[in-house]
Amino acid sequence: MTFAGQLIFAGVCVGAVYALIALGLNLTFWATRTLNFGQGSLMMLCAVVAVMVFDGGFNIYLGLLAGVAVAGVIAAATEAIAIRPITRLTGSMGWVVTTLGVGIFLQGFVSKFFGSQALAFPSFLFSPRDYVSVLGVRLSAQYLIILVIALALVLLFELFQRRTAWGRALQAVAADQDLAAVMGIPVRLVVTLSFVASGLLAGVAGALVAQITGTVDAAFGFNLLIFGFVAAVIGGMGNTWGALLGGIFLGIMEKLVGGYVSTAAEQAIAFALLMIMLAVRPEGLLGEKEFVKV
C-alpha cells in the first residue's frame, strides 16, 4: 500500500471513532438541545477505570465493562446536576459552562487520585505489530477492528432508533417535549437514557483510541471531544449518517495533513474545517435547515 493509502486507511478508522463521539453528542442534542462538553473526560475516565481494574489483577475486559458503566452513570449524573437545572431557565446557555466544569472536575479528580503521569493502557484486541492481509495488502489489525466496531455501533444505533419504541420515543422528544409528554411518553426517562447511551458511546470511543495510543492520562479525551464536535458539525448536528460522514472525512483530512505537512497541524485543520463549514453550510453536509414559526 502506498503512503497515501496508509494515511487514508488510518484516517477512515480514526474517523469512525470520531463518528462515535459525534453520535454521543447528537444523542444529548436530540434529547435536550444541549451538548455535553464533559464528554471528553468521560472517555478518559473509562480508560483510567479499565487500567485500574486491570492493575488490580482482574481481566482487562472486566475493566472495560466497569469503565463503560462508570461513563454511563456519570453522563446521567451530568444531565441531572449540570444541565437539567440550567435548561429550566428559558434561553440560558449556562449548560456550556456547567458541562465544561464537569469535565474539568473529572480531570482534576483523576490527577489527584491517580496521578498526572500517563498510564500504560494494555492491548485488549490486537497489538500494534499485528496485521491482516486483505487482497495482498497488509492492514493494521488494530485499526481494522476499531473500524469494524465503530461502524457496527453506528449501524446498530440507526436500526435501534428507527425500529424500537425507545428510538421512536427519542424522536418524539426531540421534536417536541411537551407534546411527547401529553402523548404519554416518559420524557424524563428518555432524556436520562439518552445521556446514559451517550456516556456508553464515549466510554467505548475512549477505549478504542487508548488501544491505539497505548497510554492514557488526565488530559486524554479533550482533543477527541474537539474532533467529535467538528465531525458532528460537518456532517450535520443531529444526523446519524452525517456523524459518520463527518467523522471519516475529518479523520482522512487529519491524517493527510499530519503525513504530508506536520502532525502539529492536525488540530488546526479541524478548526479550519469547522470555520469553513459554519461559513458555507452551517447545517452541515447532511443536516437540514430549521424553520421556527413565530
C-alpha positions as CSV (number, residue, x, y, z in Angstrom):
1,M,0.0,0.0,0.0
2,T,1.3,3.5,-0.8
3,F,2.0,6.1,1.8
4,A,-1.2,8.0,0.9
5,G,-3.2,4.8,1.0
6,Q,-2.0,4.0,4.5
7,L,-2.9,7.6,5.6
8,I,-6.4,7.3,4.2
9,F,-6.9,3.9,5.7
10,A,-5.8,5.2,9.2
11,G,-8.0,8.3,8.6
12,V,-11.1,6.2,7.9
13,C,-10.5,4.1,11.0
14,V,-9.8,7.0,13.4
15,G,-12.7,9.0,11.7
16,A,-15.1,6.2,12.6
17,V,-14.2,6.7,16.3
18,Y,-14.8,10.4,15.8
19,A,-18.2,9.4,14.5
20,L,-19.0,7.6,17.7
21,I,-18.1,10.7,19.7
22,A,-20.3,12.8,17.3
23,L,-23.1,10.3,17.7
24,G,-22.9,10.6,21.5
25,L,-23.1,14.4,21.2
26,N,-26.1,14.0,18.8
27,L,-27.9,12.0,21.4
28,T,-27.8,14.7,24.0
29,F,-28.7,17.3,21.3
30,W,-31.8,15.4,20.3
31,A,-33.0,14.9,23.9
32,T,-32.3,18.4,25.3
33,R,-30.9,20.6,22.6
34,T,-27.7,20.8,24.6
35,L,-24.2,19.3,24.2
36,N,-22.3,17.6,27.0
37,F,-18.8,19.2,26.7
38,G,-17.7,16.9,29.5
39,Q,-17.8,14.0,27.0
40,G,-14.0,14.0,26.6
41,S,-13.4,13.5,30.3
42,L,-15.8,10.5,30.2
43,M,-13.6,8.9,27.5
44,M,-10.6,9.4,29.7
45,L,-12.4,8.2,32.8
46,C,-13.5,4.9,31.1
47,A,-9.9,4.2,30.1
48,V,-8.5,5.1,33.5
49,V,-11.0,2.8,35.3
50,A,-10.1,0.0,32.9
51,V,-6.4,0.4,33.7
52,M,-7.1,0.5,37.5
53,V,-9.2,-2.7,37.4
54,F,-6.6,-4.4,35.2
55,D,-3.7,-3.4,37.5
56,G,-5.8,-4.8,40.4
57,G,-5.3,-8.2,38.9
58,F,-8.6,-8.5,37.0
59,N,-9.3,-9.3,33.4
60,I,-9.0,-6.2,31.1
61,Y,-12.5,-6.9,29.6
62,L,-14.0,-6.7,33.1
63,G,-12.1,-3.4,33.4
64,L,-13.6,-2.1,30.1
65,L,-17.1,-3.1,31.2
66,A,-16.6,-1.2,34.5
67,G,-15.2,1.8,32.7
68,V,-18.0,2.0,30.2
69,A,-20.6,1.6,33.0
70,V,-19.0,4.4,35.0
71,A,-19.0,6.6,32.0
72,G,-22.8,6.0,31.5
73,V,-23.5,6.7,35.2
74,I,-21.5,9.9,35.2
75,A,-23.2,11.1,32.0
76,A,-26.6,10.6,33.6
77,A,-25.5,12.5,36.7
78,T,-24.2,15.3,34.5
79,E,-27.6,15.7,32.9
80,A,-29.3,15.8,36.3
81,I,-26.8,18.1,38.0
82,A,-25.3,20.3,35.3
83,I,-27.9,20.5,32.6
84,R,-31.4,20.0,33.8
85,P,-31.4,22.9,36.3
86,I,-30.0,25.3,33.7
87,T,-32.4,24.3,30.9
88,R,-35.3,25.3,33.1
89,L,-34.2,28.9,32.5
90,T,-35.5,29.8,29.1
91,G,-32.8,30.8,26.7
92,S,-30.0,30.1,29.1
93,M,-26.7,28.8,27.7
94,G,-25.2,28.1,31.1
95,W,-25.0,24.4,30.3
96,V,-21.9,25.1,28.2
97,V,-20.1,26.3,31.3
98,T,-21.5,23.7,33.7
99,T,-20.7,20.7,31.4
100,L,-17.2,22.1,30.8
101,G,-16.9,22.4,34.6
102,V,-17.8,18.7,35.0
103,G,-15.1,17.8,32.5
104,I,-12.5,19.9,34.4
105,F,-13.6,18.4,37.7
106,L,-13.1,14.9,36.4
107,Q,-9.7,15.7,35.0
108,G,-8.7,17.2,38.4
109,F,-10.1,14.2,40.2
110,V,-8.1,11.7,38.1
111,S,-5.0,13.8,38.5
112,K,-5.4,13.9,42.3
113,F,-6.1,10.3,43.0
114,F,-4.4,8.5,40.1
115,G,-1.5,10.9,39.3
116,S,-0.9,13.2,36.3
117,Q,1.6,10.8,34.7
118,A,0.4,8.8,31.7
119,L,-0.8,5.3,32.5
120,A,0.0,2.3,30.2
121,F,-3.1,1.0,28.5
122,P,-3.0,-2.7,27.8
123,S,-3.7,-4.1,24.3
124,F,-7.1,-6.0,24.5
125,L,-7.8,-6.7,20.9
126,F,-4.6,-6.8,18.9
127,S,-1.1,-5.5,19.4
128,P,0.5,-2.7,17.2
129,R,2.5,-5.5,15.5
130,D,-0.5,-7.5,14.3
131,Y,-1.5,-7.1,10.6
132,V,-4.3,-8.6,8.4
133,S,-3.7,-9.3,4.8
134,V,-6.5,-8.1,2.5
135,L,-6.1,-8.7,-1.2
136,G,-2.4,-8.9,-0.7
137,V,-2.3,-5.6,1.3
138,R,-1.1,-5.6,4.9
139,L,-3.5,-3.6,7.1
140,S,-3.1,-2.9,10.8
141,A,-5.3,-5.3,12.7
142,Q,-5.8,-2.7,15.5
143,Y,-7.1,-0.1,13.1
144,L,-9.2,-2.6,11.2
145,I,-11.0,-3.9,14.2
146,I,-11.6,-0.4,15.5
147,L,-13.2,0.5,12.2
148,V,-15.4,-2.6,12.3
149,I,-16.6,-2.0,15.9
150,A,-17.3,1.7,15.3
151,L,-19.2,1.1,12.1
152,A,-21.2,-1.7,13.7
153,L,-22.2,0.5,16.6
154,V,-23.3,3.3,14.3
155,L,-25.4,0.9,12.2
156,L,-26.9,-0.8,15.3
157,F,-27.8,2.6,16.7
158,E,-29.5,3.7,13.5
159,L,-31.6,0.4,13.5
160,F,-32.3,0.8,17.2
161,Q,-33.5,4.4,16.6
162,R,-35.8,3.5,13.7
163,R,-37.1,0.1,14.7
164,T,-37.6,0.3,18.5
165,A,-40.1,2.0,20.8
166,W,-37.3,3.8,22.6
167,G,-36.0,5.1,19.3
168,R,-39.4,6.4,18.3
169,A,-39.8,8.0,21.7
170,L,-36.5,9.7,21.3
171,Q,-37.6,11.2,18.0
172,A,-40.8,12.4,19.6
173,V,-39.0,14.0,22.5
174,A,-36.5,15.6,20.0
175,A,-39.4,17.1,18.0
176,D,-41.5,18.5,21.0
177,Q,-41.1,17.5,24.6
178,D,-44.4,19.0,25.7
179,L,-46.3,17.1,23.0
180,A,-44.4,13.9,23.8
181,A,-45.4,14.2,27.4
182,V,-49.1,14.7,26.5
183,M,-48.9,11.5,24.4
184,G,-47.8,9.6,27.5
185,I,-44.1,9.3,26.7
186,P,-41.9,9.4,29.8
187,V,-39.8,12.3,28.7
188,R,-37.6,12.5,31.7
189,L,-36.7,8.8,31.4
190,V,-36.0,9.1,27.7
191,V,-33.7,12.1,28.4
192,T,-31.8,10.2,31.1
193,L,-31.4,7.1,29.0
194,S,-30.1,9.2,26.1
195,F,-27.4,10.6,28.3
196,V,-26.6,7.1,29.6
197,A,-26.2,5.9,26.0
198,S,-24.1,9.0,25.2
199,G,-21.8,8.1,28.1
200,L,-21.5,4.5,27.0
201,L,-20.5,5.6,23.5
202,A,-18.0,7.9,24.9
203,G,-16.5,5.1,27.0
204,V,-16.3,2.8,24.0
205,A,-14.6,5.5,21.9
206,G,-12.1,6.3,24.7
207,A,-11.2,2.6,25.0
208,L,-10.7,2.2,21.2
209,V,-8.5,5.3,21.0
210,A,-6.5,4.3,24.1
211,Q,-5.9,0.9,22.4
212,I,-4.1,2.9,19.6
213,T,-2.2,5.4,21.7
214,G,-1.2,2.8,24.4
215,T,-1.4,5.4,27.2
216,V,-4.0,7.5,29.0
217,D,-3.7,10.5,31.3
218,A,-6.0,13.1,32.8
219,A,-5.9,15.3,29.6
220,F,-6.8,12.3,27.4
221,G,-10.1,13.0,25.7
222,F,-10.0,16.8,25.3
223,N,-8.8,16.7,21.7
224,L,-11.1,13.8,20.9
225,L,-14.0,15.9,22.1
226,I,-13.0,18.7,19.7
227,F,-12.7,16.3,16.8
228,G,-16.0,14.7,17.6
229,F,-17.7,18.0,17.8
230,V,-16.2,19.1,14.5
231,A,-17.4,15.8,12.9
232,A,-20.9,16.4,14.2
233,V,-21.0,19.9,12.7
234,I,-19.5,18.9,9.4
235,G,-22.0,16.0,9.0
236,G,-25.0,17.9,10.4
237,M,-25.8,18.1,14.1
238,G,-28.4,15.5,14.9
239,N,-27.9,13.3,11.8
240,T,-26.5,9.8,12.4
241,W,-25.2,9.3,8.9
242,G,-23.9,12.8,8.9
243,A,-21.9,12.0,12.0
244,L,-20.3,9.0,10.2
245,L,-19.6,11.0,7.1
246,G,-18.2,14.0,9.0
247,G,-16.0,11.7,11.2
248,I,-14.5,9.8,8.3
249,F,-13.9,13.0,6.3
250,L,-12.3,14.7,9.2
251,G,-10.2,11.6,10.0
252,I,-8.8,11.4,6.4
253,M,-8.0,15.1,6.3
254,E,-6.3,14.9,9.7
255,K,-4.0,12.0,8.7
256,L,-3.2,13.5,5.3
257,V,-2.2,16.8,6.8
258,G,-0.3,15.1,9.5
259,G,1.5,12.9,7.0
260,Y,2.3,15.5,4.4
261,V,2.5,18.7,6.3
262,S,3.0,18.3,10.1
263,T,1.4,16.4,13.0
264,A,1.2,19.8,14.8
265,A,-1.2,21.0,12.1
266,E,-3.7,18.1,12.6
267,Q,-5.8,20.1,15.2
268,A,-5.5,23.2,13.1
269,I,-7.2,21.5,10.1
270,A,-10.1,20.6,12.4
271,F,-10.7,24.2,13.3
272,A,-10.2,25.3,9.7
273,L,-12.9,22.8,8.5
274,L,-15.2,23.9,11.3
275,M,-15.0,27.6,10.3
276,I,-15.4,26.8,6.6
277,M,-18.5,24.7,7.3
278,L,-20.1,27.3,9.6
279,A,-19.5,29.9,6.9
280,V,-20.6,27.9,3.9
281,R,-23.2,25.4,5.2
282,P,-24.0,25.9,8.9
283,E,-26.5,23.0,8.9
284,G,-23.8,20.5,7.8
285,L,-23.4,18.2,4.8
286,L,-26.5,16.1,5.6
287,G,-28.3,18.4,8.0
288,E,-31.5,20.3,7.3
289,K,-32.3,23.9,8.0
290,E,-34.6,24.5,10.9
291,F,-37.6,26.8,10.5
292,V,-39.2,28.3,13.6
293,K,-42.7,29.7,13.5
294,V,-43.2,32.9,15.4
